[in-house]
Amino acid sequence: MPNRRFRNWSHWWNATSMSSPATERVLAGSGASVGLVIGRIVVAAAPDARAYCAGPPTVEAQELDDAVAKATAQLEALIETSVEDEADILSFQTALLEDDALHEPVRTAIDSGDSAPDAWTAAMDAHIAEYRAADDDYFRARADDLTDLKDRVMRCLLGVSAVPQSNAETGEAVLLAMEEMTPSQFVETDWTRVAGVALARGSASGHVAILARARGVPMLIGLGDALNEVAAGALAILDAEAGNLVLHPDPSRLKATTKRIKGIQARAAAEARYLEAPARTGAGEAATVMINVDNPLQDPPVGVDHCDGIGLTRSEFLFYGHGTLPDEETQYRCYRRLVEWASGRPVTIRTLDAGGDKPIEGLTPEGESNPFLGLRGLRLSLQRPEVFGVQLRALARAAVHGPLKVMVPMVTAPWELEECRSLLLQAVADLEATGVSAALPPLGMMVEVPAAALRAEAFDADFYSIGSNDLIQYVMAAGRDTDSVARLYDQFDPAVGELIRRVVAAGRKREVEVSLCGDMASDPVQVQHLLMAGMRTFSVAPSRLAAIKAAIAGFGADEAVDDS
């Protein structure tokens, strides 16, 4: 059908330059992802449907169908190129778009004479309010995904863009100023052209903040209503380390900030010197630094010589956004490619970690009252042996090509690991019985449940890997995506440190490797604490390799000097 236009075009993004100088002003917030950058403000506003020209119900219904189809295609395209955390979030939204219950009230309203934007907005606002009022943290957190989905379909209806890609008028760095940023908006932004983002709302433990830290994007949150007064085109300093946004900085502050940026760049250059060398403490003790792989379909974004292997591969990426579960051959080729990339270094593949905030349609249960304490991780795999068996067979086949290790998530009791080992042994035996080459890989476990951390030595694991993100969440009884308890989600809490020390001690006693693969491993400050706790093996975000190796080199350096 022909594309209809609007009476008055309303721009989604406004990036006009300031016409006159203004007084310096400092807006206080908090840093969700560290960084320091100077740039021009681009102000984002919500889609405006006031100028939309409504047609008869049949036309409006078709407009909605077209917008939903376009939104679905956009999400599927994003999933194909996204890393694991991003893909999880977007897959939830595609599942929602396929839910008839979401569309029924919209169609009823259109049949009654409402325009497609009005009907869609009213229905989605009702769903969002229902989710926000839920007793369960999981459903309250999903309200942001519904808001994201609401705006995406609205943009498709109105024909407006989601994110800017450059400041064409000035050629300067772009700083986004927004009420809030949705996960899909983050994924769609070209961060090679956009230097940072300032948000009125948000959580340091929320999805968008996690994505920002993974990509090294400076992000400020909690600027509040003051952000509404920010003028598009204003020169600003986004200082996520100090937690503020400086508008119209005076020359002296600009000079000082430029000097700080050069210092940060010099520090990064100094850290880069450690990339090619083996990791060692200042006292000369060897350490192991591996990388996390979010998307097993893509080669890691670092040179293989810069790391000691892969400490975590999030295999669940293979299970999202493709309509069907991956077969044995698809998984085998993927795992084998990573083993071959590692060139003799160990590659750890985590088995499917679905459930909780990572549902998979047709696999994870629907309607659980508390998904984070429900059927997720290894619990789900053991109840779906027809799915788990396929993955174990693919892993056993890939283990022929190099030092592959299998790691299972969400282990709570020793018998779970024993059952898993039996299934792995059976997979190897079945393959060999049919003449297919297979090898029995080491079987390790994620330590993210307090019960497992307290008695780690009772588990017959070939290695342990501490998943600090979930461990903190369960120890502190504070959801990592729940703004209201963000202060309690404390990685420095003594209880967290005590459990980590217990696992390290269990590893020493059993003479097996203990590593840590959560966000703590990518934080130079936390790495110092982990080294003091006896940890010597880390799996980090690829972008943090140099910084973590440098932090390790700085540990014990004073003692080494004193002893000389």
C-alpha positions in Angstrom: 0.0 0.0 0.0 1.2 3.6 -0.5 3.2 5.2 2.2 1.2 7.9 4.0 3.0 11.1 5.2 2.3 13.5 8.1 0.8 17.0 8.1 3.8 18.3 10.1 7.1 16.5 10.3 8.4 16.2 13.9 12.1 15.3 14.1 13.0 12.4 16.4 16.5 13.8 17.0 17.4 17.5 17.3 21.1 18.4 16.9 21.1 22.1 16.2 24.1 24.2 17.3 24.0 26.7 20.1 23.8 30.3 18.8 25.2 32.1 21.8 27.6 31.3 24.7 26.1 30.3 28.0 27.2 30.0 31.6 28.8 26.8 32.8 26.5 24.4 34.7 27.2 21.1 36.4 24.5 18.4 36.5 25.0 15.7 39.1 24.3 12.1 38.4 26.2 8.8 38.8 28.5 6.9 36.5 27.1 3.6 35.2 30.0 3.0 32.8 33.2 4.9 33.4 34.7 7.3 30.8 35.5 10.9 30.1 34.6 12.6 26.9 33.9 16.1 25.4 31.2 16.5 22.8 28.0 18.2 21.5 24.6 17.3 23.0 22.0 15.6 20.9 18.6 15.5 22.6 16.3 12.6 22.0 12.5 12.8 22.4 9.8 10.2 22.4 7.9 9.5 19.1 5.2 12.1 18.6 1.9 10.9 17.0 0.0 14.2 17.1 0.5 14.9 13.4 -0.4 11.4 12.3 -3.2 11.2 9.7 -5.6 8.4 10.6 -7.5 6.4 8.0 -10.4 3.9 8.2 -10.1 0.8 10.4 -9.0 -1.5 7.6 -6.2 0.9 6.7 -5.2 1.4 10.3 -5.1 -2.4 10.9 -2.8 -2.9 7.9 -0.6 0.0 9.1 -0.2 -1.8 12.5 0.5 -5.2 10.8 3.2 -3.5 8.6 4.7 -1.8 11.6 4.8 -5.0 13.7 6.4 -6.9 10.8 9.0 -4.2 10.3 9.7 -4.2 14.1 10.1 -8.0 14.1 12.5 -7.8 11.1 14.6 -5.2 12.9 14.8 -7.2 16.1 15.8 -10.4 14.2 18.5 -8.5 12.3 19.8 -7.1 15.6 19.9 -10.5 17.2 22.0 -11.9 14.4 24.8 -9.4 15.1 24.4 -9.0 18.9 26.4 -10.4 21.7 24.7 -12.8 24.2 23.4 -10.2 26.8 21.9 -8.1 24.0 20.4 -11.1 22.1 18.7 -12.3 25.3 16.9 -9.0 25.8 15.9 -8.7 22.1 14.6 -12.3 21.9 12.2 -11.6 24.7 10.7 -8.8 22.6 10.3 -10.8 19.5 8.4 -13.4 21.6 6.1 -10.7 22.8 5.4 -9.5 19.3 4.2 -13.0 18.4 1.8 -13.1 21.4 -1.9 -12.8 20.2 -2.9 -11.5 23.7 -0.8 -8.4 23.0 -2.6 -7.6 19.8 -6.2 -8.4 20.6 -7.0 -5.1 22.6 -5.2 -3.1 19.9 -7.4 -4.5 17.1 -10.5 -4.0 19.2 -9.7 -0.4 19.6 -8.9 0.1 15.9 -12.2 -1.5 15.0 -13.9 1.0 17.3 -12.3 3.9 15.4 -9.0 4.6 17.1 -5.9 5.2 15.0 -3.1 2.6 15.0 -0.7 4.7 17.2 -3.4 5.6 19.7 -4.6 2.0 20.0 -1.1 0.6 20.2 -0.1 3.2 22.9 -3.2 2.6 25.1 -2.8 -1.2 25.0 0.9 -1.1 25.7 0.6 1.4 28.5 -1.9 -0.9 30.2 0.5 -3.9 29.9 3.4 -1.8 31.1 1.5 -0.6 34.1 0.5 -4.2 34.9 4.1 -5.4 34.7 5.4 -2.5 36.9 2.8 -3.3 39.5 3.7 -7.0 39.7 5.0 -8.5 42.9 7.8 -10.4 41.2 11.0 -8.6 40.4 11.4 -10.4 37.1 8.1 -9.1 35.7 8.8 -5.6 37.0 12.1 -5.6 35.1 10.3 -6.7 31.9 8.3 -3.5 32.0 11.3 -1.8 30.4 11.4 -4.3 27.6 7.7 -3.6 27.0 8.4 0.2 26.9 11.2 -0.5 24.4 8.9 -2.6 22.2 6.2 0.0 22.4 8.5 2.8 21.1 9.9 0.5 18.4 6.5 -0.2 16.9 5.6 3.5 17.2 8.7 4.5 15.3 7.8 2.0 12.6 4.3 3.5 12.5 5.5 7.1 12.3 8.5 6.5 10.1 11.1 8.0 12.4 14.6 6.9 13.3 15.7 5.3 16.5 19.2 6.7 17.1 21.5 9.3 15.5 24.7 8.1 13.9 26.7 11.4 13.8 26.7 15.1 14.3 26.8 16.0 10.6 26.7 19.8 11.3 29.8 20.1 13.4 31.7 16.8 13.0 32.3 16.7 16.7 31.6 13.8 19.1 28.0 13.2 19.9 26.7 12.9 23.5 23.2 11.6 23.7 20.9 13.1 26.3 17.8 11.0 26.9 15.1 10.3 29.5 16.1 6.7 29.4 17.7 4.4 26.9 16.2 1.0 25.9 18.3 -2.0 25.2 17.5 -2.1 21.5 18.3 1.6 21.1 21.7 0.8 22.6 22.3 -2.0 20.2 21.3 0.1 17.2 23.6 3.0 18.1 26.9 3.3 16.2 29.2 3.7 19.1 32.1 4.5 16.8 30.4 7.8 16.2 28.5 8.4 19.4 30.9 9.1 22.3 28.7 8.7 25.4 25.2 9.0 26.8 23.5 10.9 29.7 20.2 9.6 31.1 17.7 11.1 33.4 16.8 7.6 34.7 18.5 4.2 34.8 20.2 1.7 37.0 23.9 0.9 37.2 23.0 -2.8 37.4 20.4 -2.6 34.6 20.6 -4.1 31.1 21.7 -1.0 29.4 24.4 -0.2 31.9 25.8 -3.8 31.6 25.9 -3.4 27.8 27.6 0.0 28.1 30.3 -1.4 30.3 30.8 -4.4 28.0 31.4 -2.0 25.1 33.3 0.6 27.0 30.7 3.4 26.4 30.8 6.2 29.0 27.3 6.4 30.6 25.8 8.7 33.2 22.5 8.0 34.9 20.3 9.6 37.5 20.5 13.2 36.1 16.8 13.6 36.8 14.5 16.4 35.6 17.6 18.7 35.1 18.3 16.8 31.9 15.0 18.3 30.4 16.7 21.7 30.4 19.7 20.6 28.4 19.8 22.4 25.0 20.6 20.5 21.9 24.0 21.4 20.4 25.5 22.5 23.7 29.1 21.7 24.2 29.4 19.4 27.3 31.8 17.2 29.3 30.5 13.8 30.2 32.5 12.7 33.2 31.2 9.3 34.2 34.1 9.0 36.7 33.1 12.0 38.7 29.4 11.4 38.0 28.5 14.7 36.3 27.6 16.4 33.1 29.2 19.8 32.6 27.3 22.0 30.2 29.0 25.0 28.5 32.4 24.3 30.2 34.6 27.3 30.6 38.0 27.4 29.0 39.9 26.4 32.1 37.8 23.3 32.7 38.0 22.3 29.0 41.8 22.6 29.3 41.9 20.5 32.5 39.6 17.9 31.0 41.6 17.6 27.8 44.7 17.0 30.0 42.8 14.3 31.9 41.7 12.6 28.7 45.3 12.6 27.5 46.3 11.0 30.8 43.6 8.3 30.4 44.9 7.7 26.9 48.4 7.5 28.1 47.4 5.0 30.8 45.6 2.9 28.2 48.8 2.9 26.1 50.8 1.9 29.1 48.4 -1.0 29.8 48.6 -2.1 26.2 52.2 -3.0 26.7 51.1 -5.9 28.9 48.9 -7.4 26.2 51.5 -9.6 24.5 53.3 -10.7 27.6 52.2 -13.5 30.0 50.3 -12.3 33.0 52.5 -12.1 36.1 52.2 -10.4 39.5 54.7 -7.8 40.6 56.4 -10.6 42.6 56.8 -12.7 39.5 54.0 -15.2 40.2 52.2 -16.5 37.1 48.6 -15.8 36.5 46.1 -16.9 33.9 44.0 -14.4 32.0 41.4 -15.8 29.6 38.5 -14.1 27.8 34.8 -14.3 27.8 33.1 -15.0 24.4 29.6 -13.6 24.2 28.9 -14.7 20.6 30.2 -18.1 19.7 29.3 -17.5 16.1 32.0 -14.8 15.8 35.7 -14.9 16.3 36.8 -13.2 19.5 37.8 -9.5 19.0 41.3 -10.0 20.2 44.4 -11.8 19.0 44.8 -15.3 20.3 48.3 -14.6 21.5 47.0 -11.9 23.9 45.1 -14.3 26.1 45.5 -17.7 27.7 42.4 -19.2 26.1 38.6 -18.8 26.5 37.3 -19.1 30.1 33.6 -18.7 29.3 31.6 -19.2 26.1 28.0 -18.3 26.4 26.5 -21.0 24.2 22.9 -19.9 24.8 23.5 -17.3 22.0 23.0 -20.3 19.6 19.6 -20.9 20.9 18.1 -17.4 20.5 16.4 -15.7 17.6 16.5 -18.6 15.1 13.0 -20.0 15.4 14.3 -23.5 16.1 16.9 -25.0 18.5 20.3 -25.6 17.0 21.0 -29.2 15.8 24.1 -31.2 16.7 26.0 -30.4 13.5 25.4 -26.6 13.9 26.7 -26.7 17.5 29.7 -28.9 16.7 30.9 -26.6 13.9 30.6 -23.6 16.2 32.5 -25.2 19.1 35.1 -26.7 16.8 35.8 -23.3 15.3 36.5 -21.8 18.7 38.8 -24.6 19.6 40.7 -24.2 16.4 40.9 -20.4 17.0 42.5 -20.9 20.4 45.4 -22.8 18.8 46.0 -25.3 21.7 44.8 -23.0 24.5 41.9 -24.2 26.6 38.4 -23.3 25.6 35.6 -23.5 28.1 32.1 -23.9 26.8 29.2 -23.2 29.2 26.2 -25.4 28.5 22.9 -23.8 27.9 22.1 -21.2 30.6 18.5 -20.5 29.9 15.7 -19.4 32.3 15.6 -16.6 34.9 15.9 -13.4 32.8 16.8 -15.5 29.6 13.7 -17.3 28.5 13.6 -19.4 25.3 10.2 -20.0 23.8 9.3 -23.6 23.7 12.1 -24.6 26.1 11.9 -22.6 29.4 8.6 -22.8 31.4 6.1 -20.0 31.3 4.4 -18.4 34.3 6.9 -19.3 37.0 6.3 -17.1 40.0 10.0 -16.6 40.5 12.1 -17.6 37.4 15.4 -16.7 39.1 14.8 -19.5 41.7 13.0 -21.8 39.2 13.9 -24.1 36.3 17.1 -22.5 34.9 20.6 -23.5 33.9 21.6 -27.1 34.7 18.2 -27.7 36.3 16.5 -27.1 33.0 19.0 -29.2 31.0 18.5 -32.2 33.3 14.8 -32.0 32.7 15.2 -31.7 29.0 17.7 -34.5 28.2 16.6 -34.6 24.5 18.0 -31.0 24.2 20.9 -31.4 26.6 22.0 -34.6 24.9 22.4 -32.9 21.6 24.7 -30.3 23.1 26.8 -32.8 25.0 27.3 -34.8 21.8 28.4 -31.7 19.9 30.8 -30.8 22.7 32.3 -34.3 22.8 32.9 -34.3 19.1 34.5 -30.8 19.3 36.8 -32.0 22.1 38.7 -34.2 19.6 40.2 -31.0 18.1 41.8 -29.5 21.2 41.6 -28.8 24.9 37.8 -28.2 25.2 36.3 -28.0 28.7 32.6 -28.3 29.6 31.1 -26.1 32.3 27.6 -26.3 33.6 25.7 -23.4 35.2 23.4 -23.0 38.2 24.7 -26.1 40.1 23.2 -26.4 43.6 23.7 -30.0 44.8 26.4 -32.6 44.1 23.9 -35.1 42.6 23.2 -32.6 39.8 26.8 -32.7 38.6 26.9 -36.5 39.0 23.8 -36.8 36.7 25.4 -34.4 34.2 28.6 -36.5 34.2 26.6 -39.7 33.5 24.9 -38.0 30.5 28.3 -36.8 29.2 29.8 -40.3 29.5 26.8 -41.7 27.7 27.1 -39.2 24.9 30.7 -40.1 24.3 29.9 -43.9 24.4 27.0 -43.5 21.9 29.2 -41.5 19.5 32.0 -44.0 19.7 29.6 -46.9 19.2 28.5 -45.4 15.9 32.1 -44.7 14.7 32.0 -41.0 15.4 35.2 -39.5 16.8 34.6 -38.2 20.3 36.6 -37.3 23.5 35.6 -37.0 27.1 36.3 -33.3 28.1 36.8 -32.1 31.6 33.6 -31.3 33.4 33.5 -28.2 35.6 30.8 -26.2 37.3 29.8 -22.6 37.7 29.8 -21.5 41.4 27.0 -19.0 41.6 24.6 -20.5 44.2 25.6 -19.9 47.9 25.0 -23.5 48.8 27.6 -24.6 46.2 30.1 -22.0 47.4 29.7 -23.1 51.0 30.6 -26.7 50.3 32.4 -26.6 47.0 34.8 -29.4 47.9 31.7 -31.8 48.0 31.3 -31.5 44.3 33.2 -33.8 42.0 34.1 -31.0 39.6 37.2 -31.0 37.4 37.3 -27.2 37.8 35.4 -24.4 39.4 34.4 -21.1 37.8 32.9 -18.5 40.1 30.0 -16.6 38.4 30.2 -13.4 40.5 27.2 -11.7 39.0 24.7 -14.3 40.1 26.6 -15.1 43.2 26.3 -11.5 44.4 22.6 -11.5 43.5 21.8 -14.6 45.5 24.1 -13.8 48.5 22.6 -10.3 48.9 19.0 -11.3 47.9 19.1 -8.3 45.5 18.3 -8.5 41.8 21.0 -7.1 39.6 18.4 -5.4 37.5 16.2 -4.0 40.3 16.8 -0.3 40.8 15.2 -0.2 44.2 17.8 -2.6 45.7 20.8 -1.5 43.6 22.6 -0.4 46.7 22.4 -3.9 48.2 23.9 -5.5 45.1 27.4 -4.9 46.5 30.3 -6.8 45.1 32.5 -5.5 48.0 30.3 -7.0 50.7 32.3 -9.2 53.1 29.9 -12.1 52.6 30.7 -12.2 48.9 34.4 -12.2 49.6 34.1 -14.9 52.2 32.4 -17.3 49.8 35.0 -16.6 47.1 37.8 -17.5 49.6 36.0 -20.7 50.5 35.9 -21.8 46.8 39.5 -20.9 46.3 40.4 -23.0 49.4 38.3 -25.9 48.1 40.1 -25.8 44.8 43.5 -25.9 46.6 42.4 -28.8 48.7 41.1 -30.8 45.7 44.0 -29.6 43.5 41.7 -28.3 40.7 41.6 -24.9 39.0 39.4 -22.1 40.3 38.6 -19.1 38.1 36.2 -16.2 38.1 34.3 -15.1 35.0 31.8 -12.5 36.2 32.1 -8.6 36.1 34.5 -8.6 39.0 37.2 -10.2 36.9 37.1 -7.2 34.5 37.5 -4.6 37.3 41.1 -3.8 38.1 40.3 -2.8 41.6 38.4 -6.0 42.3 41.2 -8.1 40.7 43.5 -6.8 43.4 41.1 -8.1 46.1 40.7 -11.4 44.2 44.5 -11.8 44.1 44.7 -11.3 47.8 42.0 -14.0 48.2 44.3 -16.4 46.3 42.6 -16.2 42.9 45.1 -16.6 40.0 42.8 -17.4 37.0 40.5 -14.8 35.5 38.2 -14.7 32.5 37.5 -11.2 31.4 35.8 -9.1 28.8 38.2 -8.9 25.8 38.3 -5.1 25.9 39.7 -5.3 29.5 42.6 -7.7 28.8 45.3 -5.0 28.9 43.9 -3.3 32.0 43.6 -6.6 34.0 47.1 -7.7 33.0 48.4 -4.4 34.2 46.5 -4.7 37.4 48.0 -8.1 38.0 51.5 -6.8 37.3 50.9 -4.1 39.9 50.0 -6.6 42.6 52.9 -7.4 45.0 55.2 -5.0 43.2 56.1 -3.2 46.4 56.9 -6.4 48.2 59.1 -7.5 45.4 61.0 -4.2 45.6 61.4 -4.5 49.4 62.7 -8.1 49.1 65.4 -7.1 46.6 
